[in-house]
Amino acid sequence: MPEDWEDGDDDAPVTRAFWNGTITFGLVSIPVALYAAHRPQRVSLRMVSPRGTPLQRRYFASNDDRELDSGDIVRGYEVEKGKFVVVDDDELERLAPERTRDIDVRQFVKVDEIDPMYFARAYYLTPSGSSNKAYRLLARVMEESGRAGIATFVLRAKEYLVAIVAENGILRAETLRFADELRSPEDVGLPAPASPSAAEVKKVEREIGKRMENEIGKGELADRARERLLKLARAKLAAGDDVVRADTGDEDDDEGRPSAGRPVIDLMEVLKQRMAGVQEDGTTTSADEDGGDDGGEDDRPDDDAPVSARSSAARSSAAKSSAKPKSRARPKPKSKAKPAPRGKAAKEDVDGKTRAELYERATELGIPGRSKMTRDELAGAIRRSA
């Protein structure tokens, strides 16, 4: 099942630090690890064929409909409609910032001075190694003074601007948007303010007063769209409707269940251990800035930094060489399977049964490959085996 299929913690993605570095300013140097403070819970829908085969994205030249390999693709900056300036990999690498493991704090400002519109994504900073005492001291001083540190750090060839804030003895890094990314009220065509009447003001105040609460209700923060989609998917799974299973090459057991994954690590438990000075064991060893995190790219800052096209092409070529050779021609749509001939095998009643019921019967008959069959395929196989 997908990692976000269930609401419980048992199916939550494994969490680990995806960057290690050092907070530096003046003579102060504090080793820290960076954790994502968000856990994406969006329901991920993949593009598949009607038979459940995952689809691939390929690039074609728009003028002659010619398919392109990775080595044929270059980057270009559009200076005007249909006119591009091509930028090669060497030029992009020269423009990339110097790779460091420092979170360079340039200034400390009042937290209230930072407009919330600048905040992009939140991350936890935890003490790394033997830095617990220095970490606690910095968090205490920043929290008591109401100050935030404005800093920069480099991740995957891109420099990020962050605000380091302290709350309840824990440091948090909030990535910031750059000034030219924000729109002003004038940019969106906001009309000039009008002067409402006293009666209109009273009416609005009265309506607000009816809905006044001391805190946000937990139910108001629920993703209802996600809940509705999961409810639909679970209902269709239980009924065996529109359930398909593609041959992905993963090892399954005899009943078609995926093999078990890695154990789940609780982020808050990791934070508590770090704050108490307890070292992580081997299963939660922090990854370096080039390493991946099991949470996926959603855990890292939004990254549109340039990546070497040659490196991408090499990885693509390696992936292609390890896979089965595929024809470059576009596959013709397969015709729907014809119903099995009715004869002696028609004694087996399969009409009106769900896929789950057919799968159970196929298990009793020992039909091979049943876990990957659609409902119609199961029905045909049962008829032939009866």
C-alpha positions as CSV (number, residue, x, y, z in Angstrom):
1,M,0.0,0.0,0.0
2,P,1.2,3.6,-0.5
3,E,2.8,5.2,2.6
4,D,-0.1,7.6,2.9
5,W,-2.9,5.0,2.5
6,E,-3.6,4.6,6.2
7,D,-3.9,7.4,8.8
8,G,-2.0,5.5,11.4
9,D,1.7,5.9,12.3
10,D,2.5,2.3,11.2
11,D,2.5,3.4,7.6
12,A,4.3,6.7,8.0
13,P,7.5,7.2,6.0
14,V,10.8,6.6,7.7
15,T,12.2,10.0,8.9
16,R,15.9,10.8,9.2
17,A,18.0,13.9,9.0
18,F,18.9,14.7,5.3
19,W,21.5,17.4,6.0
20,N,24.2,17.8,8.6
21,G,26.0,21.1,9.1
22,T,27.0,23.8,11.6
23,I,25.4,27.0,12.8
24,T,28.1,29.6,12.7
25,F,28.4,33.3,13.7
26,G,31.5,35.0,15.0
27,L,33.3,32.6,17.3
28,V,30.2,30.4,17.9
29,S,30.0,27.1,16.1
30,I,27.2,24.5,16.8
31,P,26.8,21.2,14.9
32,V,23.2,20.5,13.9
33,A,21.1,18.1,11.9
34,L,18.2,19.2,9.7
35,Y,14.8,17.4,9.8
36,A,11.6,18.1,7.9
37,A,8.9,19.5,10.2
38,H,6.2,18.6,7.7
39,R,4.8,15.2,6.8
40,P,3.2,15.3,3.4
41,Q,-0.2,13.5,3.5
42,R,-1.5,14.2,0.0
43,V,-3.0,11.2,-1.8
44,S,-0.6,10.4,-4.6
45,L,-2.4,9.3,-7.8
46,R,-0.1,7.8,-10.5
47,M,-0.8,7.7,-14.2
48,V,-1.4,4.1,-15.3
49,S,-2.9,2.2,-18.2
50,P,-6.3,0.5,-17.8
51,R,-4.5,-2.7,-16.9
52,G,-2.5,-0.9,-14.1
53,T,0.9,-0.6,-15.9
54,P,2.7,2.6,-14.8
55,L,3.2,5.1,-17.7
56,Q,6.5,6.7,-18.7
57,R,7.0,10.3,-19.7
58,R,9.0,10.8,-22.9
59,Y,10.1,14.0,-24.7
60,F,9.3,14.7,-28.4
61,A,10.4,17.6,-30.6
62,S,7.2,19.5,-31.3
63,N,8.1,20.3,-34.9
64,D,8.7,16.8,-36.2
65,D,7.3,14.6,-33.4
66,R,10.8,13.0,-33.0
67,E,11.5,11.3,-29.7
68,L,14.6,12.6,-27.9
69,D,17.1,10.8,-25.8
70,S,18.5,12.4,-22.6
71,G,21.7,13.4,-24.4
72,D,19.6,15.4,-27.0
73,I,18.1,17.7,-24.3
74,V,19.7,21.0,-23.3
75,R,18.6,23.9,-21.2
76,G,17.6,27.3,-22.6
77,Y,16.4,30.6,-21.1
78,E,13.6,32.1,-23.1
79,V,14.4,35.8,-23.8
80,E,11.4,36.3,-26.0
81,K,8.7,34.2,-27.5
82,G,10.4,31.3,-29.4
83,K,13.9,32.7,-28.8
84,F,16.2,31.0,-26.3
85,V,19.7,31.4,-24.9
86,V,21.3,28.0,-24.4
87,V,23.2,27.5,-21.2
88,D,25.5,24.5,-20.9
89,D,26.5,22.4,-17.9
90,D,29.9,23.9,-17.4
91,E,28.4,27.4,-17.2
92,L,25.8,26.3,-14.7
93,E,28.5,24.7,-12.5
94,R,30.5,27.9,-12.5
95,L,27.5,29.8,-11.3
96,A,26.7,27.4,-8.5
97,P,27.5,28.6,-4.9
98,E,30.4,27.0,-3.1
99,R,29.4,23.9,-1.2
100,T,29.7,24.3,2.5
101,R,28.2,22.7,5.6
102,D,27.8,26.0,7.4
103,I,24.5,27.7,8.2
104,D,26.0,31.2,8.1
105,V,24.0,33.5,10.4
106,R,24.4,37.1,9.1
107,Q,22.2,39.0,11.5
108,F,19.6,38.6,14.3
109,V,16.3,40.5,14.0
110,K,13.1,40.6,16.0
111,V,10.8,37.7,15.0
112,D,7.9,40.0,14.7
113,E,9.8,42.0,12.0
114,I,9.6,39.0,9.6
115,D,6.5,39.2,7.4
116,P,4.7,35.7,7.5
117,M,4.5,36.0,3.7
118,Y,8.2,35.3,3.5
119,F,8.0,31.9,5.3
120,A,8.0,28.9,2.9
121,R,8.8,25.6,4.7
122,A,9.6,24.6,8.2
123,Y,12.5,22.3,9.4
124,Y,13.7,21.2,12.8
125,L,17.3,21.8,13.8
126,T,18.5,19.3,16.3
127,P,21.9,19.1,18.2
128,S,24.4,16.9,16.5
129,G,27.3,15.1,18.3
130,S,28.2,16.6,21.6
131,S,26.6,20.1,20.9
132,N,23.6,19.7,23.2
133,K,24.8,22.2,25.8
134,A,25.7,24.9,23.2
135,Y,22.5,24.2,21.3
136,R,20.3,24.7,24.4
137,L,22.1,27.9,25.3
138,L,21.6,29.4,21.9
139,A,17.9,28.4,21.8
140,R,17.4,29.9,25.3
141,V,19.0,33.2,24.5
142,M,17.2,33.5,21.2
143,E,13.8,32.6,22.7
144,E,14.1,35.0,25.6
145,S,15.2,37.9,23.4
146,G,12.6,37.2,20.8
147,R,15.2,37.2,18.0
148,A,15.5,35.2,14.8
149,G,18.7,34.5,13.0
150,I,18.8,35.3,9.3
151,A,21.1,32.9,7.6
152,T,22.1,31.1,4.4
153,F,23.1,27.5,3.6
154,V,23.8,25.5,0.5
155,L,21.9,22.3,-0.4
156,R,22.4,20.5,-3.7
157,A,24.1,23.3,-5.5
158,K,21.5,25.9,-4.4
159,E,21.7,28.6,-1.8
160,Y,18.7,29.0,0.6
161,L,17.8,31.9,2.8
162,V,16.4,30.8,6.2
163,A,15.2,32.3,9.5
164,I,16.3,30.4,12.6
165,V,13.7,30.8,15.4
166,A,13.6,29.3,18.9
167,E,10.4,27.9,20.4
168,N,10.1,25.8,23.6
169,G,13.9,25.2,23.6
170,I,14.0,23.9,20.1
171,L,15.5,25.6,17.1
172,R,13.5,25.7,13.9
173,A,14.7,26.7,10.4
174,E,12.1,28.4,8.2
175,T,13.1,28.8,4.5
176,L,12.3,32.2,3.3
177,R,11.1,33.5,-0.1
178,F,13.2,36.1,-1.7
179,A,11.8,39.7,-1.9
180,D,11.2,39.6,-5.6
181,E,9.0,36.5,-5.3
182,L,6.3,38.4,-3.3
183,R,3.5,40.2,-5.0
184,S,2.2,43.5,-3.7
185,P,-1.5,44.5,-3.4
186,E,-1.0,46.7,-6.4
187,D,0.4,43.7,-8.4
188,V,-2.9,41.8,-8.0
189,G,-5.1,44.8,-8.8
190,L,-6.5,45.4,-5.3
191,P,-8.9,48.3,-5.3
192,A,-8.4,51.4,-3.1
193,P,-9.8,51.0,0.4
194,A,-13.3,52.2,1.0
195,S,-14.9,53.7,4.1
196,P,-17.7,51.4,5.4
197,S,-20.6,52.8,7.4
198,A,-20.9,52.3,11.1
199,A,-23.8,49.9,10.7
200,E,-21.8,47.7,8.3
201,V,-18.9,47.6,10.8
202,K,-21.2,46.5,13.6
203,K,-22.7,43.8,11.4
204,V,-19.3,42.3,10.6
205,E,-18.1,42.5,14.2
206,R,-21.3,40.7,15.3
207,E,-20.8,37.9,12.9
208,I,-17.1,37.5,13.9
209,G,-18.1,37.4,17.5
210,K,-20.4,34.5,16.9
211,R,-17.5,32.4,15.7
212,M,-14.9,33.5,18.2
213,E,-12.8,30.5,19.6
214,N,-9.7,30.4,21.8
215,E,-7.9,28.0,19.5
216,I,-8.3,26.3,16.2
217,G,-10.3,23.1,16.4
218,K,-8.5,20.0,15.2
219,G,-11.3,19.2,12.8
220,E,-10.8,22.5,11.0
221,L,-7.3,21.4,10.1
222,A,-8.3,18.1,8.6
223,D,-7.8,17.5,4.9
224,R,-11.4,16.6,3.9
225,A,-10.6,16.2,0.2
226,R,-8.0,13.6,1.1
227,E,-10.4,11.8,3.4
228,R,-13.1,11.6,0.8
229,L,-10.6,10.2,-1.8
230,L,-9.3,7.6,0.6
231,K,-12.8,6.6,1.6
232,L,-13.7,6.1,-2.1
233,A,-10.5,4.0,-2.7
234,R,-11.0,1.8,0.3
235,A,-14.6,1.2,-0.7
236,K,-13.6,0.2,-4.2
237,L,-10.9,-2.0,-2.9
238,A,-13.3,-3.8,-0.5
239,A,-15.8,-4.4,-3.4
240,G,-13.1,-5.4,-5.8
241,D,-14.1,-2.7,-8.3
242,D,-11.5,-1.3,-10.7
243,V,-8.7,-2.9,-8.8
244,V,-5.7,-3.7,-11.1
245,R,-2.2,-4.9,-10.3
246,A,0.7,-4.3,-12.7
247,D,3.8,-6.5,-12.9
248,T,6.4,-4.2,-11.4
249,G,9.0,-6.8,-10.7
250,D,8.7,-6.5,-6.9
251,E,8.9,-9.7,-4.9
252,D,5.5,-10.7,-3.4
253,D,4.5,-13.6,-1.3
254,D,2.1,-16.3,-2.5
255,E,-0.9,-14.1,-1.7
256,G,0.3,-11.1,-3.6
257,R,1.3,-9.0,-0.6
258,P,4.4,-6.9,-0.9
259,S,7.4,-7.8,1.3
260,A,7.7,-5.8,4.5
261,G,9.6,-2.5,4.4
262,R,11.9,-0.9,6.9
263,P,10.8,0.0,10.5
264,V,9.2,3.4,11.1
265,I,11.1,6.0,13.1
266,D,9.2,8.6,15.1
267,L,10.5,12.1,14.5
268,M,9.4,13.5,17.8
269,E,11.1,10.6,19.6
270,V,14.3,11.4,17.7
271,L,14.0,15.0,18.8
272,K,13.5,14.0,22.4
273,Q,16.6,11.8,22.3
274,R,18.7,14.5,20.7
275,M,17.6,17.1,23.2
276,A,18.5,14.6,26.0
277,G,21.9,14.1,24.5
278,V,21.2,10.5,23.4
279,Q,23.0,9.4,20.2
280,E,21.1,7.8,17.4
281,D,21.8,4.2,16.5
282,G,22.9,2.9,13.1
283,T,19.3,2.8,11.7
284,T,18.9,6.6,11.9
285,T,22.4,7.7,10.8
286,S,22.0,11.1,9.2
287,A,22.5,11.5,5.5
288,D,24.9,14.1,4.1
289,E,23.7,16.9,1.9
290,D,24.0,14.8,-1.2
291,G,22.2,11.9,0.3
292,G,18.6,11.1,-0.1
293,D,15.8,11.1,2.5
294,D,13.2,8.4,2.6
295,G,10.6,11.1,2.9
296,G,11.4,12.1,-0.7
297,E,11.8,15.5,-2.2
298,D,8.8,16.8,-0.2
299,D,11.0,16.8,2.8
300,R,13.6,19.1,1.3
301,P,13.4,22.8,0.4
302,D,11.8,23.4,-3.0
303,D,14.6,22.7,-5.4
304,D,14.7,24.0,-9.0
305,A,18.5,24.1,-8.9
306,P,20.3,23.1,-12.1
307,V,21.3,19.5,-12.4
308,S,24.0,18.3,-14.8
309,A,22.3,17.1,-18.0
310,R,25.3,14.8,-18.6
311,S,24.9,13.2,-15.2
312,S,21.2,12.8,-15.8
313,A,21.8,11.2,-19.1
314,A,24.4,8.9,-17.6
315,R,21.9,7.8,-14.9
316,S,19.1,7.4,-17.5
317,S,21.5,5.3,-19.7
318,A,22.4,3.1,-16.8
319,A,18.8,2.6,-15.9
320,K,18.0,1.7,-19.5
321,S,20.8,-0.8,-19.8
322,S,19.7,-2.6,-16.6
323,A,16.1,-2.8,-17.8
324,K,14.7,-5.1,-20.5
325,P,15.1,-3.6,-24.0
326,K,12.0,-1.7,-25.2
327,S,10.8,-0.9,-28.6
328,R,10.9,2.8,-29.4
329,A,7.8,2.5,-31.5
330,R,4.6,3.5,-29.8
331,P,2.6,0.4,-28.7
332,K,-0.7,-0.2,-30.4
333,P,-3.7,-0.4,-28.0
334,K,-4.5,-3.9,-27.0
335,S,-7.9,-5.2,-27.9
336,K,-10.1,-6.2,-25.0
337,A,-9.9,-9.9,-24.1
338,K,-12.7,-12.0,-25.5
339,P,-14.9,-13.8,-23.0
340,A,-14.0,-17.4,-22.4
341,P,-16.0,-19.9,-24.4
342,R,-18.9,-21.4,-22.5
343,G,-19.0,-25.1,-22.5
344,K,-18.1,-27.7,-19.9
345,A,-16.2,-25.0,-17.9
346,A,-19.4,-22.9,-17.7
347,K,-20.5,-24.9,-14.7
348,E,-18.4,-22.7,-12.5
349,D,-20.7,-19.7,-11.6
350,V,-18.6,-16.5,-11.7
351,D,-21.2,-14.0,-12.8
352,G,-21.9,-11.3,-10.3
353,K,-18.9,-12.1,-8.1
354,T,-16.4,-9.5,-7.0
355,R,-12.7,-9.7,-7.7
356,A,-12.1,-10.5,-4.0
357,E,-14.4,-13.5,-4.2
358,L,-12.9,-14.6,-7.5
359,Y,-9.4,-14.3,-6.1
360,E,-10.4,-16.5,-3.2
361,R,-11.7,-19.1,-5.6
362,A,-8.6,-18.9,-7.7
363,T,-6.5,-19.5,-4.6
364,E,-8.5,-22.7,-3.9
365,L,-7.9,-23.8,-7.5
366,G,-4.2,-23.0,-7.3
367,I,-4.3,-20.8,-10.4
368,P,-0.8,-19.3,-10.9
369,G,-0.3,-15.5,-11.4
370,R,-3.7,-14.8,-9.8
371,S,-2.5,-11.8,-7.7
372,K,-1.8,-9.8,-10.9
373,M,-5.1,-10.6,-12.7
374,T,-8.0,-8.3,-13.2
375,R,-11.5,-9.5,-12.3
376,D,-12.3,-10.6,-15.9
377,E,-9.0,-12.4,-16.2
378,L,-9.7,-14.2,-12.9
379,A,-13.2,-15.2,-14.1
380,G,-11.8,-16.6,-17.4
381,A,-9.1,-18.5,-15.6
382,I,-11.6,-20.0,-13.1
383,R,-13.9,-21.1,-16.0
384,R,-11.0,-22.8,-17.7
385,S,-9.9,-24.6,-14.5
386,A,-13.3,-25.7,-13.4
